[in-house]
Amino acid sequence: MRLVVAQCAAYYTGRLSAHLPMATRLIVVKADGSVLLHSDGGSYKPLNWMSPPCSMAVSEPSEDQAERGVTTVWRVQHQKSDDNLEIELYEVFHDSAHELGIDPGLIKDGVEAHLQAMMAEQIELLGAGSHLIRREYMTAIGPVDILARDASGQTVAVEIKRRGEIDGVEQLTRYLDLLNRDPLLAPVRGVFAAQEIKPQARVLATDRGIDCLILDYDAMKGVDDVESRLF
């Protein structure tokens, strides 16, 4: 990866035309060929960029560019379209290259699969006396995250989300409608379980007779020691 901090201007042509006036910016050139221009604001999103596959050529400025103070010109051309990004460098403050190696990718903690596995192991979060029937109980419209029975013997269908929103309640509603047609399972009660449940989703779930359950991920992992709490 190459990192260049420079006073520069940029011109993009292709599906549309865009111009970045001269300013101090960070230019990132990645090993995959992508080129990105960043300002010191606007969060993570670049001001302009060229995605791979593309090629970059470095050249001397034209006479007109040199008169305007341009010292170097980068031309980035997309290999599968007419998209072109031309960067005029006026003054370079930093230029370094770093070999990052192969990235293993993002490993998420607390994803729905983890929550589902822990919920199956701690099925009594549904209530004392509950027991697991199975995870990923298949239906004609997809798998129910967890199917269980409570202490009274009633079937319980659990939909698990990291963030509980209206779409999740709608999904569980469809599963319940289908499961309740099976005389071996009916009546089936629904539980919408998530680390966070949006107010609108909670209102909809309550209206449809679905219970809501907040999952404390740290406590389920055994990280949160309740006995050591001050409050």
BAKOLDO-67626 format. One record per atom (N, C-alpha, C): residue number from 1; atom name; y, x, z. Coordinates in steps of 0.05 Angstrom, whole numbers, always signed. Layout:
<recs>
REC     n   atom    north     east       up
REC   NUM     CA        Y        X        Z
...
</recs>
This chain:
<recs>
REC     n   atom    north     east       up
REC     1      N      -24      +17       +0
REC     1     CA       +0       +0       +0
REC     1      C      +25      +18       +0
REC     2      N      +44      +11      -17
REC     2     CA      +69      +25      -18
REC     2      C      +92       +8       -7
REC     3      N     +108      +20      +11
REC     3     CA     +130       +6      +23
REC     3      C     +156      +20      +15
REC     4      N     +174       +5       +4
REC     4     CA     +199      +16       -5
REC     4      C     +222       -1       +6
REC     5      N     +240      +12      +21
REC     5     CA     +264       -2      +30
REC     5      C     +287       +9      +13
REC     6      N     +300       -9       -2
REC     6     CA     +320       +0      -21
REC     6      C     +341      -21      -26
REC     7      N     +365      -11      -35
REC     7     CA     +384      -29      -46
REC     7      C     +376      -36      -74
REC     8      N     +372      -62      -79
REC     8     CA     +360      -69     -105
REC     8      C     +369      -96     -114
REC     9      N     +365     -101     -140
REC     9     CA     +369     -128     -151
REC     9      C     +344     -134     -167
REC    10      N     +338     -160     -172
REC    10     CA     +314     -167     -186
REC    10      C     +319     -190     -205
REC    11      N     +304     -190     -227
REC    11     CA     +307     -211     -248
REC    11      C     +278     -220     -255
REC    12      N     +274     -246     -252
REC    12     CA     +247     -257     -258
REC    12      C     +250     -275     -282
REC    13      N     +232     -272     -302
REC    13     CA     +232     -289     -325
REC    13      C     +203     -298     -330
REC    14      N     +200     -322     -341
REC    14     CA     +173     -333     -346
REC    14      C     +175     -363     -347
REC    15      N     +160     -376     -329
REC    15     CA     +161     -405     -329
REC    15      C     +189     -415     -321
REC    16      N     +204     -398     -307
REC    16     CA     +232     -403     -300
REC    16      C     +246     -377     -298
REC    17      N     +272     -377     -294
REC    17     CA     +287     -353     -291
REC    17      C     +300     -352     -264
REC    18      N     +300     -329     -251
REC    18     CA     +311     -327     -224
REC    18      C     +324     -299     -221
REC    19      N     +345     -297     -205
REC    19     CA     +359     -272     -202
REC    19      C     +365     -268     -172
REC    20      N     +358     -244     -163
REC    20     CA     +365     -236     -136
REC    20      C     +387     -215     -138
REC    21      N     +411     -222     -128
REC    21     CA     +433     -202     -129
REC    21      C     +427     -178     -112
REC    22      N     +443     -157     -116
REC    22     CA     +438     -132     -102
REC    22      C     +440     -135      -72
REC    23      N     +420     -125      -58
REC    23     CA     +420     -126      -29
REC    23      C     +398     -106      -19
REC    24      N     +398     -100       +6
REC    24     CA     +377      -83      +17
REC    24      C     +353     -100      +23
REC    25      N     +330      -92      +12
REC    25     CA     +305     -107      +15
REC    25      C     +281      -89      +19
REC    26      N     +259     -101      +27
REC    26     CA     +234      -88      +29
REC    26      C     +217      -95       +5
REC    27      N     +207      -75      -10
REC    27     CA     +190      -80      -33
REC    27      C     +162      -71      -25
REC    28      N     +142      -89      -28
REC    28     CA     +115      -82      -21
REC    28      C      +98      -82      -47
REC    29      N      +85      -60      -52
REC    29     CA      +67      -57      -75
REC    29      C      +39      -54      -64
REC    30      N      +22      -74      -69
REC    30     CA       -5      -73      -57
REC    30      C      -25      -61      -77
REC    31      N      -48      -53      -66
REC    31     CA      -69      -41      -82
REC    31      C      -80      -59     -103
REC    32      N      -78      -85      -99
REC    32     CA      -88     -104     -119
REC    32      C      -68     -108     -142
REC    33      N      -45      -94     -141
REC    33     CA      -25      -96     -162
REC    33      C       -2     -115     -156
REC    34      N       -4     -131     -136
REC    34     CA      +17     -150     -130
REC    34      C      +42     -135     -120
REC    35      N      +65     -147     -126
REC    35     CA      +91     -135     -118
REC    35      C     +107     -158     -105
REC    36      N     +118     -152      -81
REC    36     CA     +132     -173      -66
REC    36      C     +158     -162      -56
REC    37      N     +179     -178      -57
REC    37     CA     +206     -170      -47
REC    37      C     +212     -187      -23
REC    38      N     +218     -174       +0
REC    38     CA     +224     -187      +25
REC    38      C     +252     -181      +34
REC    39      N     +264     -201      +47
REC    39     CA     +289     -196      +62
REC    39      C     +283     -195      +91
REC    40      N     +303     -189     +107
REC    40     CA     +298     -186     +136
REC    40      C     +302     -214     +150
REC    41      N     +290     -234     +138
REC    41     CA     +292     -261     +148
REC    41      C     +274     -279     +132
REC    42      N     +274     -305     +138
REC    42     CA     +258     -323     +122
REC    42      C     +229     -322     +129
REC    43      N     +222     -312     +152
REC    43     CA     +194     -311     +161
REC    43      C     +178     -293     +143
REC    44      N     +153     -301     +137
REC    44     CA     +134     -285     +122
REC    44      C     +137     -287      +92
REC    45      N     +151     -307      +82
REC    45     CA     +151     -313      +54
REC    45      C     +169     -293      +38
REC    46      N     +159     -281      +17
REC    46     CA     +176     -263       +1
REC    46      C     +197     -279      -15
REC    47      N     +219     -265      -22
REC    47     CA     +240     -278      -38
REC    47      C     +230     -282      -67
REC    48      N     +215     -262      -76
REC    48     CA     +203     -263     -103
REC    48      C     +179     -246     -103
REC    49      N     +161     -251     -122
REC    49     CA     +136     -235     -123
REC    49      C     +123     -238     -150
REC    50      N     +104     -220     -154
REC    50     CA      +87     -221     -178
REC    50      C      +58     -218     -168
REC    51      N      +42     -238     -174
REC    51     CA      +14     -238     -166
REC    51      C       -4     -224     -186
REC    52      N      -26     -212     -178
REC    52     CA      -44     -198     -197
REC    52      C      -58     -219     -214
REC    53      N      -69     -210     -238
REC    53     CA      -68     -183     -248
REC    53      C      -41     -177     -262
REC    54      N      -29     -154     -255
REC    54     CA       -4     -147     -268
REC    54      C       -3     -116     -269
REC    55      N      +15     -106     -284
REC    55     CA      +19      -77     -287
REC    55      C      +48      -70     -282
REC    56      N      +53      -46     -272
REC    56     CA      +81      -38     -266
REC    56      C      +87      -13     -280
REC    57      N     +111      -12     -293
REC    57     CA     +120      +12     -306
REC    57      C     +147      +20     -294
REC    58      N     +150      +46     -289
REC    58     CA     +175      +56     -278
REC    58      C     +190      +71     -300
REC    59      N     +216      +66     -303
REC    59     CA     +231      +78     -325
REC    59      C     +259      +85     -315
REC    60      N     +273     +101     -332
REC    60     CA     +301     +108     -327
REC    60      C     +318      +84     -334
REC    61      N     +341      +81     -321
REC    61     CA     +358      +59     -327
REC    61      C     +371      +62     -355
REC    62      N     +378      +40     -367
REC    62     CA     +393      +40     -392
REC    62      C     +422      +50     -386
REC    63      N     +437      +55     -407
REC    63     CA     +464      +65     -403
REC    63      C     +481      +45     -387
REC    64      N     +477      +20     -394
REC    64     CA     +492       -1     -380
REC    64      C     +484       -3     -350
REC    65      N     +458       -1     -345
REC    65     CA     +448       -1     -317
REC    65      C     +458      +23     -302
REC    66      N     +457      +46     -314
REC    66     CA     +466      +71     -301
REC    66      C     +496      +69     -293
REC    67      N     +512      +56     -310
REC    67     CA     +540      +52     -304
REC    67      C     +544      +34     -280
REC    68      N     +525      +16     -275
REC    68     CA     +526       -2     -252
REC    68      C     +515      +11     -227
REC    69      N     +504      +36     -229
REC    69     CA     +494      +50     -206
REC    69      C     +464      +48     -203
REC    70      N     +450      +37     -222
REC    70     CA     +421      +35     -221
REC    70      C     +409      +63     -225
REC    71      N     +390      +71     -208
REC    71     CA     +378      +97     -211
REC    71      C     +350      +96     -223
REC    72      N     +335      +74     -218
REC    72     CA     +308      +71     -228
REC    72      C     +303      +41     -233
REC    73      N     +286      +36     -253
REC    73     CA     +279       +8     -260
REC    73      C     +249       +5     -259
REC    74      N     +240      -16     -244
REC    74     CA     +211      -23     -243
REC    74      C     +208      -48     -260
REC    75      N     +189      -48     -278
REC    75     CA     +182      -71     -294
REC    75      C     +153      -79     -289
REC    76      N     +150     -103     -278
REC    76     CA     +124     -114     -270
REC    76      C     +117     -136     -290
REC    77      N      +96     -133     -305
REC    77     CA      +88     -152     -325
REC    77      C      +61     -165     -318
REC    78      N      +60     -191     -317
REC    78     CA      +34     -205     -312
REC    78      C      +17     -202     -337
REC    79      N       -9     -197     -333
REC    79     CA      -27     -191     -355
REC    79      C      -38     -216     -369
REC    80      N      -34     -240     -357
REC    80     CA      -44     -264     -369
REC    80      C      -23     -285     -375
REC    81      N       +2     -277     -373
REC    81     CA      +24     -295     -380
REC    81      C      +48     -279     -388
REC    82      N      +70     -293     -394
REC    82     CA      +95     -279     -401
REC    82      C     +112     -273     -377
REC    83      N     +103     -279     -353
REC    83     CA     +119     -274     -329
REC    83      C     +125     -244     -326
REC    84      N     +151     -239     -321
REC    84     CA     +160     -211     -319
REC    84      C     +180     -209     -296
REC    85      N     +177     -188     -280
REC    85     CA     +195     -183     -258
REC    85      C     +207     -155     -262
REC    86      N     +233     -154     -264
REC    86     CA     +247     -128     -267
REC    86      C     +263     -123     -242
REC    87      N     +259     -100     -229
REC    87     CA     +272      -93     -205
REC    87      C     +290      -68     -210
REC    88      N     +315      -71     -205
REC    88     CA     +334      -49     -208
REC    88      C     +339      -36     -180
REC    89      N     +332      -11     -178
REC    89     CA     +336       +4     -153
REC    89      C     +362      +20     -154
REC    90      N     +379      +15     -134
REC    90     CA     +404      +30     -133
REC    90      C     +403      +53     -114
REC    91      N     +393      +48      -90
REC    91     CA     +390      +70      -70
REC    91      C     +365      +65      -54
REC    92      N     +348      +85      -51
REC    92     CA     +323      +83      -36
REC    92      C     +326      +95       -9
REC    93      N     +321      +80      +12
REC    93     CA     +324      +90      +40
REC    93      C     +297      +98      +52
REC    94      N     +276      +87      +41
REC    94     CA     +249      +93      +52
REC    94      C     +228      +89      +30
REC    95      N     +209     +107      +27
REC    95     CA     +188     +103       +7
REC    95      C     +163     +117      +18
REC    96      N     +143     +101      +25
REC    96     CA     +118     +112      +36
REC    96      C      +94      +97      +26
REC    97      N      +71     +110      +25
REC    97     CA      +46      +98      +16
REC    97      C      +25     +102      +38
REC    98      N       +9      +81      +41
REC    98     CA      -11      +81      +63
REC    98      C      -38      +70      +52
REC    99      N      -60      +83      +58
REC    99     CA      -86      +74      +50
REC    99      C      -97      +56      +73
REC   100      N      -99      +30      +68
REC   100     CA     -108      +12      +89
REC   100      C     -138       +8      +90
REC   101      N     -152      +14      +68
REC   101     CA     -181      +10      +68
REC   101      C     -189      -19      +65
REC   102      N     -214      -25      +68
REC   102     CA     -224      -52      +64
REC   102      C     -219      -69      +89
REC   103      N     -207      -92      +84
REC   103     CA     -200     -109     +107
REC   103      C     -223     -128     +112
REC   104      N     -232     -131     +137
REC   104     CA     -254     -150     +144
REC   104      C     -247     -179     +143
REC   105      N     -221     -185     +140
REC   105     CA     -212     -213     +139
REC   105      C     -207     -224     +167
REC   106      N     -195     -247     +168
REC   106     CA     -188     -260     +193
REC   106      C     -212     -273     +206
REC   107      N     -217     -266     +231
REC   107     CA     -238     -279     +246
REC   107      C     -225     -298     +266
REC   108      N     -228     -324     +262
REC   108     CA     -215     -343     +279
REC   108      C     -232     -349     +304
REC   109      N     -218     -352     +326
REC   109     CA     -230     -359     +351
REC   109      C     -221     -388     +357
REC   110      N     -240     -404     +366
REC   110     CA     -232     -431     +372
REC   110      C     -233     -450     +349
REC   111      N     -247     -443     +327
REC   111     CA     -250     -461     +305
REC   111      C     -269     -483     +312
REC   112      N     -269     -504     +295
REC   112     CA     -285     -528     +301
REC   112      C     -315     -522     +305
REC   113      N     -326     -503     +290
REC   113     CA     -354     -496     +293
REC   113      C     -360     -486     +321
REC   114      N     -341     -469     +332
REC   114     CA     -345     -459     +359
REC   114      C     -343     -481     +380
REC   115      N     -323     -498     +376
REC   115     CA     -319     -521     +394
REC   115      C     -344     -539     +394
REC   116      N     -355     -543     +370
REC   116     CA     -378     -560     +368
REC   116      C     -402     -548     +382
REC   117      N     -406     -522     +379
REC   117     CA     -429     -509     +392
REC   117      C     -426     -511     +422
REC   118      N     -402     -506     +432
REC   118     CA     -398     -506     +461
REC   118      C     -400     -535     +472
REC   119      N     -390     -554     +457
REC   119     CA     -392     -582     +465
REC   119      C     -422     -590     +467
REC   120      N     -438     -581     +449
REC   120     CA     -467     -588     +449
REC   120      C     -480     -576     +474
REC   121      N     -471     -552     +481
REC   121     CA     -482     -538     +505
REC   121      C     -472     -551     +531
REC   122      N     -448     -563     +530
REC   122     CA     -436     -574     +553
REC   122      C     -432     -604     +549
REC   123      N     -454     -617     +541
REC   123     CA     -452     -645     +533
REC   123      C     -444     -664     +555
REC   124      N     -446     -655     +580
REC   124     CA     -438     -672     +602
REC   124      C     -407     -675     +604
REC   125      N     -393     -661     +586
REC   125     CA     -364     -666     +584
REC   125      C     -359     -695     +576
REC   126      N     -380     -707     +563
REC   126     CA     -378     -736     +556
REC   126      C     -383     -754     +580
REC   127      N     -392     -742     +602
REC   127     CA     -398     -758     +625
REC   127      C     -425     -749     +637
REC   128      N     -427     -751     +663
REC   128     CA     -452     -743     +676
REC   128      C     -475     -759     +665
REC   129      N     -498     -746     +661
REC   129     CA     -521     -760     +651
REC   129      C     -523     -761     +621
REC   130      N     -503     -751     +607
REC   130     CA     -504     -751     +578
REC   130      C     -524     -730     +568
REC   131      N     -536     -735     +545
REC   131     CA     -554     -715     +533
REC   131      C     -551     -715     +503
REC   132      N     -556     -692     +491
REC   132     CA     -551     -688     +463
REC   132      C     -575     -699     +446
REC   133      N     -568     -713     +425
REC   133     CA     -589     -721     +405
REC   133      C     -591     -699     +384
REC   134      N     -568     -693     +372
REC   134     CA     -567     -670     +353
REC   134      C     -539     -664     +344
REC   135      N     -534     -640     +335
REC   135     CA     -509     -633     +322
REC   135      C     -512     -638     +292
REC   136      N     -489     -642     +279
REC   136     CA     -488     -646     +250
REC   136      C     -508     -668     +242
REC   137      N     -506     -691     +255
REC   137     CA     -523     -714     +248
REC   137      C     -515     -725     +221
REC   138      N     -532     -723     +201
REC   138     CA     -525     -729     +174
REC   138      C     -524     -760     +169
REC   139      N     -503     -768     +155
REC   139     CA     -501     -796     +146
REC   139      C     -496     -795     +116
REC   140      N     -495     -819     +104
REC   140     CA     -491     -820      +76
REC   140      C     -463     -811      +67
REC   141      N     -445     -809      +86
REC   141     CA     -417     -800      +79
REC   141      C     -410     -774      +92
REC   142      N     -430     -760     +103
REC   142     CA     -424     -734     +115
REC   142      C     -436     -732     +143
REC   143      N     -435     -708     +154
REC   143     CA     -447     -704     +181
REC   143      C     -428     -711     +204
REC   144      N     -439     -725     +224
REC   144     CA     -425     -729     +249
REC   144      C     -428     -704     +265
REC   145      N     -406     -694     +277
REC   145     CA     -407     -669     +291
REC   145      C     -428     -669     +313
REC   146      N     -427     -689     +330
REC   146     CA     -447     -691     +352
REC   146      C     -455     -720     +356
REC   147      N     -481     -724     +358
REC   147     CA     -492     -750     +366
REC   147      C     -506     -746     +392
REC   148      N     -499     -764     +411
REC   148     CA     -510     -761     +439
REC   148      C     -515     -789     +450
REC   149      N     -527     -789     +474
REC   149     CA     -530     -814     +489
REC   149      C     -518     -810     +517
REC   150      N     -504     -830     +526
REC   150     CA     -492     -827     +553
REC   150      C     -512     -836     +574
REC   151      N     -504     -836     +599
REC   151     CA     -522     -842     +621
REC   151      C     -533     -871     +620
REC   152      N     -519     -889     +606
REC   152     CA     -529     -916     +603
REC   152      C     -548     -919     +580
REC   153      N     -551     -898     +564
REC   153     CA     -568     -899     +541
REC   153      C     -554     -907     +515
REC   154      N     -528     -911     +516
REC   154     CA     -513     -918     +492
REC   154      C     -509     -893     +475
REC   155      N     -510     -898     +448
REC   155     CA     -506     -876     +429
REC   155      C     -476     -869     +428
REC   156      N     -470     -843     +427
REC   156     CA     -442     -834     +426
REC   156      C     -439     -815     +402
REC   157      N     -420     -822     +384
REC   157     CA     -414     -804     +361
REC   157      C     -388     -790     +368
REC   158      N     -389     -763     +365
REC   158     CA     -366     -747     +372
REC   158      C     -355     -732     +347
REC   159      N     -330     -736     +342
REC   159     CA     -316     -721     +321
REC   159      C     -298     -700     +334
REC   160      N     -302     -674     +326
REC   160     CA     -288     -652     +339
REC   160      C     -268     -640     +320
REC   161      N     -243     -636     +330
REC   161     CA     -222     -623     +315
REC   161      C     -208     -603     +333
REC   162      N     -196     -583     +321
REC   162     CA     -178     -566     +336
REC   162      C     -153     -581     +343
REC   163      N     -141     -594     +323
REC   163     CA     -118     -611     +327
REC   163      C     -124     -639     +318
REC   164      N     -123     -657     +336
REC   164     CA     -131     -685     +330
REC   164      C     -108     -701     +317
REC   165      N     -111     -708     +292
REC   165     CA      -91     -724     +278
REC   165      C     -103     -750     +268
REC   166      N      -87     -766     +255
REC   166     CA      -96     -793     +246
REC   166      C     -119     -791     +227
REC   167      N     -119     -771     +210
REC   167     CA     -142     -768     +191
REC   167      C     -168     -765     +205
REC   168      N     -169     -751     +227
REC   168     CA     -193     -748     +242
REC   168      C     -203     -774     +254
REC   169      N     -184     -791     +263
REC   169     CA     -192     -817     +274
REC   169      C     -203     -834     +252
REC   170      N     -191     -833     +229
REC   170     CA     -201     -849     +206
REC   170      C     -229     -840     +198
REC   171      N     -233     -814     +199
REC   171     CA     -260     -803     +192
REC   171      C     -281     -813     +212
REC   172      N     -275     -812     +237
REC   172     CA     -294     -822     +258
REC   172      C     -298     -852     +255
REC   173      N     -277     -867     +248
REC   173     CA     -280     -895     +244
REC   173      C     -300     -902     +222
REC   174      N     -299     -886     +200
REC   174     CA     -319     -890     +178
REC   174      C     -347     -884     +188
REC   175      N     -350     -863     +203
REC   175     CA     -377     -856     +213
REC   175      C     -387     -879     +231
REC   176      N     -370     -889     +249
REC   176     CA     -379     -910     +268
REC   176      C     -387     -935     +253
REC   177      N     -372     -942     +232
REC   177     CA     -378     -966     +217
REC   177      C     -406     -963     +204
REC   178      N     -413     -939     +195
REC   178     CA     -439     -935     +183
REC   178      C     -461     -933     +204
REC   179      N     -456     -919     +225
REC   179     CA     -477     -916     +246
REC   179      C     -484     -942     +260
REC   180      N     -464     -959     +263
REC   180     CA     -469     -985     +276
REC   180      C     -485    -1004     +259
REC   181      N     -490     -997     +234
REC   181     CA     -508    -1014     +218
REC   181      C     -538    -1007     +222
REC   182      N     -542     -985     +237
REC   182     CA     -570     -976     +242
REC   182      C     -579     -989     +269
REC   183      N     -598    -1007     +268
REC   183     CA     -607    -1020     +293
REC   183      C     -619    -1001     +313
REC   184      N     -628     -978     +305
REC   184     CA     -639     -958     +324
REC   184      C     -617     -943     +339
REC   185      N     -593     -944     +329
REC   185     CA     -571     -930     +342
REC   185      C     -550     -948     +354
REC   186      N     -546     -971     +342
REC   186     CA     -525     -990     +352
REC   186      C     -531    -1000     +379
REC   187      N     -510    -1005     +395
REC   187     CA     -482    -1000     +389
REC   187      C     -474     -971     +393
REC   188      N     -457     -961     +376
REC   188     CA     -449     -933     +377
REC   188      C     -420     -931     +386
REC   189      N     -415     -916     +407
REC   189     CA     -388     -912     +417
REC   189      C     -376     -886     +405
REC   190      N     -350     -885     +399
REC   190     CA     -338     -862     +388
REC   190      C     -321     -846     +408
REC   191      N     -322     -820     +405
REC   191     CA     -305     -802     +421
REC   191      C     -292     -782     +402
REC   192      N     -265     -782     +404
REC   192     CA     -249     -763     +388
REC   192      C     -241     -740     +406
REC   193      N     -252     -717     +400
REC   193     CA     -249     -694     +418
REC   193      C     -233     -672     +403
REC   194      N     -213     -661     +417
REC   194     CA     -197     -640     +404
REC   194      C     -182     -624     +426
REC   195      N     -172     -600     +418
REC   195     CA     -157     -585     +437
REC   195      C     -129     -597     +441
REC   196      N     -120     -611     +421
REC   196     CA      -94     -625     +423
REC   196      C      -97     -650     +406
REC   197      N      -88     -673     +417
REC   197     CA      -89     -698     +402
REC   197      C      -60     -709     +399
REC   198      N      -52     -713     +374
REC   198     CA      -25     -723     +369
REC   198      C      -22     -751     +380
REC   199      N       +2     -758     +389
REC   199     CA       +6     -785     +401
REC   199      C       -2     -808     +382
REC   200      N       +5     -805     +356
REC   200     CA       -2     -827     +337
REC   200      C      -32     -830     +334
REC   201      N      -46     -807     +335
REC   201     CA      -75     -808     +333
REC   201      C      -87     -821     +358
REC   202      N      -76     -815     +381
REC   202     CA      -86     -827     +405
REC   202      C      -82     -857     +405
REC   203      N      -59     -866     +396
REC   203     CA      -54     -895     +395
REC   203      C      -74     -909     +376
REC   204      N      -78     -896     +353
REC   204     CA      -97     -908     +333
REC   204      C     -125     -909     +345
REC   205      N     -133     -887     +358
REC   205     CA     -160     -886     +369
REC   205      C     -164     -907     +390
REC   206      N     -144     -910     +408
REC   206     CA     -146     -930     +429
REC   206      C     -148     -958     +418
REC   207      N     -132     -963     +397
REC   207     CA     -132     -989     +384
REC   207      C     -160     -996     +372
REC   208      N     -174     -975     +364
REC   208     CA     -201     -980     +351
REC   208      C     -224     -976     +371
REC   209      N     -217     -974     +397
REC   209     CA     -238     -972     +417
REC   209      C     -251     -945     +418
REC   210      N     -238     -925     +409
REC   210     CA     -248     -897     +409
REC   210      C     -236     -882     +432
REC   211      N     -253     -869     +448
REC   211     CA     -244     -853     +470
REC   211      C     -233     -826     +460
REC   212      N     -213     -815     +474
REC   212     CA     -202     -789     +468
REC   212      C     -210     -769     +490
REC   213      N     -217     -745     +481
REC   213     CA     -225     -724     +500
REC   213      C     -211     -698     +493
REC   214      N     -196     -687     +511
REC   214     CA     -182     -662     +507
REC   214      C     -202     -639     +515
REC   215      N     -205     -620     +496
REC   215     CA     -223     -598     +501
REC   215      C     -207     -574     +510
REC   216      N     -213     -563     +533
REC   216     CA     -201     -539     +543
REC   216      C     -218     -515     +535
REC   217      N     -210     -502     +513
REC   217     CA     -226     -481     +501
REC   217      C     -232     -459     +521
REC   218      N     -212     -449     +536
REC   218     CA     -216     -427     +554
REC   218      C     -236     -435     +576
REC   219      N     -233     -460     +586
REC   219     CA     -251     -469     +607
REC   219      C     -280     -471     +596
REC   220      N     -283     -480     +572
REC   220     CA     -309     -483     +560
REC   220      C     -322     -455     +555
REC   221      N     -305     -435     +550
REC   221     CA     -315     -408     +546
REC   221      C     -321     -395     +573
REC   222      N     -311     -406     +594
REC   222     CA     -315     -394     +620
REC   222      C     -293     -374     +627
REC   223      N     -271     -375     +611
REC   223     CA     -249     -356     +616
REC   223      C     -231     -367     +638
REC   224      N     -227     -393     +639
REC   224     CA     -209     -405     +658
REC   224      C     -223     -410     +684
REC   225      N     -216     -395     +704
REC   225     CA     -229     -397     +731
REC   225      C     -213     -418     +747
REC   226      N     -223     -442     +748
REC   226     CA     -210     -463     +762
REC   226      C     -206     -457     +792
REC   227      N     -225     -443     +804
REC   227     CA     -224     -437     +833
REC   227      C     -201     -418     +840
REC   228      N     -192     -402     +820
REC   228     CA     -171     -383     +826
REC   228      C     -143     -393     +820
REC   229      N     -141     -418     +810
REC   229     CA     -115     -429     +804
REC   229      C      -98     -434     +829
REC   230      N      -72     -429     +827
REC   230     CA      -54     -436     +849
REC   230      C      -46     -465     +848
REC   231      N      -46     -476     +823
REC   231     CA      -38     -504     +819
REC   231      C      -59     -519     +803
</recs>
